[in-house]
Amino acid sequence: MTDREKILDESGISASSVVLEVGAGNGFITEAIAQRAKKVYAVELQHGMVKKLRKRVEGFGSKVDILLCDIANCDIVEGLADVCIMYYSFHEIGNQAGAVRNIWKAIKNDGILSIYEPTIEVNKASMQETIGMFQAIGFERELERDSLFTRFVRLRRVKNK
């Protein structure tokens, strides 16, 4: 079972956080973020998932904004988020280079990026490649761990490129 509170804790999400969630899916993580954070921008590409997501977070009102778009091509506001979280979604993105650029743009200086990937679909080498893409644009690795089902890394935006 996924411990949503642990995910929020290790991603540094507090009551004052503005969070960008990439690949919100049906809202399983979005719901937990909305309960804790000040604001959530949930990015989702699939219409069917957005329908489920809307239903799941309808009680949070304007605290959750749903963006129906591909993160690689979304018109993202610069410095929008304190934290960006991707839960089991980065490996599904087609244009990863575009996604990295937009995520960079969206996260404030000194902001946090948390990436969770399924071990069954993302091997160690692929995860290191993902981390390398973000490090190349100006993120530093802070925390990393692998468990039976999940690979996790927390990065911090440190340079303004």
Stockholm file with secondary structure:
# STOCKHOLM 1.0

chainA/1-161         MTDREKILDESGISASSVVLEVGAGNGFITEAIAQRAKKVYAVELQHGMVKKLRKRVEGFGSKVDILLCDIANCDIVEGLADVCIMYYSFHEIGNQAGAVRNIWKAIKNDGILSIYEPTIEVNKASMQETIGMFQAIGFERELERDSLFTRFVRLRRVKNK
#=GR chainA/1-161 SS CCCHHHHHHHTTCCTTCEEEEESCTTSHHHHHHHHHSSEEEEEECCHHHHHHHHHHHGGGGGGEEEEESCTTTCCCCTTCEEEEEEESCGGGCSCHHHHHHHHHHHEEEEEEEEEEEETTTSCHHHHHHHHHHHHHHTEEEEEEEECSSEEEEEEEECCCC
#=GC SS_cons         CCCHHHHHHHTTCCTTCEEEEESCTTSHHHHHHHHHSSEEEEEECCHHHHHHHHHHHGGGGGGEEEEESCTTTCCCCTTCEEEEEEESCGGGCSCHHHHHHHHHHHEEEEEEEEEEEETTTSCHHHHHHHHHHHHHHTEEEEEEEECSSEEEEEEEECCCC
//
